[in-house]
Amino acid sequence: MNKIEIEQASAASRARILRLLRIHGRLARIDLARLIGLSPATVSSITADLMKDGLVREVPGEEGQAGEGERARGRPKVLIDLVADAACVIAAKISINEIQLALGDFTGAVRAVETMHLGTREIAAEALIERLGEAIADFRARLTRGRGPCLGVGMALQGIVGKSSVLTWSPAFSLRDLPLVDPVAARVGLPVILINDANAIALAIHDRPAYAEIANLGVVMLGAGVGMGLILGGQLYTATSGAAAEFGHTKYHQGGPLCMCGKRGCIESYLADYAIHRDASTLFDLPGGEVQHPSEDQMRSIVARADQGDPRAVELYSQIGRVLGFGLGNLIALVSPDLVIVTGPGVRAWRHIESRMRRGLSDAVIGTLLANTRIEPMSWDEDLVFRGAFGQVLDRQPG
Amino acid sequence: MNKIEIEQASAASRARILRLLRIHGRLARIDLARLIGLSPATVSSITADLMKDGLVREVPGEEGQAGEGERARGRPKVLIDLVADAACVIAAKISINEIQLALGDFTGAVRAVETMHLGTREIAAEALIERLGEAIADFRARLTRGRGPCLGVGMALQGIVGKSSVLTWSPAFSLRDLPLVDPVAARVGLPVILINDANAIALAIHDRPAYAEIANLGVVMLGAGVGMGLILGGQLYTATSGAAAEFGHTKYHQGGPLCMCGKRGCIESYLADYAIHRDASTLFDLPGGEVQHPSEDQMRSIVARADQGDPRAVELYSQIGRVLGFGLGNLIALVSPDLVIVTGPGVRAWRHIESRMRRGLSDAVIGTLLANTRIEPMSWDEDLVFRGAFGQVLDRQPG
């Protein structure tokens, strides 16, 4: 290798070590070496550099946490950990009429979230870019002090993101084919990436050590819309166009309810928050509020009716389970993932959905095929869209 | 490289050259070198060995067929071609109550086909293996003389083939989880592979130079069943289990007609030959014949009614188009292939299916997504199942 190649290889190893620490948390050097496939001596040399740069630090290991090799040699237990405030990153999650900005630290943890309302559906492109740029610049000025350099902005939203980072279509906008990335980057003076929200979640989950080895993983996000991130052969599948895994726009019934995409009978038009709220409004006198993007409180008040045993609410969630089972049946027939994780705020009603969903699945698909796919809910304690967007920005850093 | 590594590399290059000649037909050495990424000298050395072994031969090039480099140097136009009778291969295509055996030559061309009837649906495992082994041995003894050594048998069938080459499920059998490969190989004394019929077709099509560069390709086979082979990222996608792309068992309507898989409303239960014949029997007094596996003549007689403008037949095919469009809509939403090829004997009625299929698609899926996928029929002049099965056996030869 010549000097440039050696520098490139070293930069790549630095980046991989930072990524491993972000995914696994603090690790002994010997375990880092095993995970990355380099000699302990090389890893020690790289971590020494990273320490000098203030990106990682040594921390005392607790009982049972040090690497096996280190224990065996009776050395003191020392682990390497990321310095959380070595750098920071911003995520912008754009939903219908709402923008959430989140601050992430160098470990990828969420440190602050702010929500602003913006009438996204009727906004013009220039106004959108100006408001978004202003909001991000203001958020950065107020919140990143003392948190190291800001590495970039990960924008995530429901909709179709083309390969060239153009926002092709989103239910949040009437705008189409919007080149969001470069104009926002120019305004905020930071690198900007754009990612579909469900893809961000799928990447955040596939990053976890427990799921990293699953070759074919589908992650369904139930919430404002119904999204999916699809990992095939260990990689995010984005088709040639950038737009794939539009699970929410597979069909339940051609003559079904109107979907935000403008077509009828998409499973999103039964399963998304706006759809559940629309159907619940038909059954109950609901208190006023947002109907296109109902709040978590609004949605929880519908779940509460089912919790209390109201048969109309129980039946409503049962119908939702049937539609979800039908959709998952098509996914399993076509792609047969090893695991499907159902997550997003919509899992709030899982207990009322699951049994009818599983019955729907076994009505639809032969057992031989069903047996290849596990289906698991994942509670929505943390907004994994932020995690995924942070991760995409942090992964692009040279270290 | 040590001696063993050099031999392995050389064997791999021999195999790749044979494969390129099978796919492209006769080629100049200079074009072979370009396609394979080796020096012309290395290619000349390997082709000399292959000539000595009687696997390839030189043939005079016609005008415009020699490689550009050779023309430029004013050399005589000499092409390298496979020796068709250097070796042969057998394919066994197993359908409901029917087995077809085909003989392929070293170029992968079909040289003979024989059809035998066998009550597959009620047969026991031992009897099936015995009859299949006998039939293949007899076919080989009668037909392969003078065609070089027989390299192996490619068995193709409708149904689910597991990763370990176990026949998991097929509508042709009531048997389940049948380890067909090893027992048949032991009986016939040849290597045997087992492949899903639609996967065989997809591989045969993706082998063609015109389609080889398409990263994400769906091939729908309409015929005795409705199958699909899915190429994703340039590779056949078979999930972890071996069973994927069961397009025929995605759903049109949960309360729909009974499918051979035992569930209701699979799109196969509207689109497969048995389904079209069942529905046509409801409308017309059809002549007697097979109902589970109707013949090509039986199926053509139904198409003929639509050709003649019988409004009931026209409406039947229009309904079929709607269901196909609906199914393709789900495929496009989930996988968004660059190209979907619709082929198999069922394309016989394409002219009566297509317009309603396209209308169904645009009813179902937003234009932004539809724009990423071309849909094309491919006429079923040749049984590509044989081509694909031959190719799988020939590709496994060390050359």
Interface residues (C-beta under 8 A of the other chain):
Chain A: I160 T168 W169 R176 A215 N216 M228 L230 L232 G233 Q235 Y237 A239 T240 S241 A243 A244 A245 E246 F247 H249 T250 K251 H253 Q254 C261 G262 K263 G265 F326 G329 N330 L331 A333 L334 V335 S336 P337 D338 G360 D363 A364 V365 I366 T368 L369 N372
Chain B: I160 T168 W169 R176 A215 N216 M228 L230 L232 G233 Q235 Y237 A239 T240 S241 A243 A244 A245 E246 F247 H249 T250 K251 H253 Q254 C261 G262 K263 G265 F326 G329 N330 L331 A333 L334 V335 S336 P337 D338 G360 D363 A364 V365 I366 T368 L369 N372
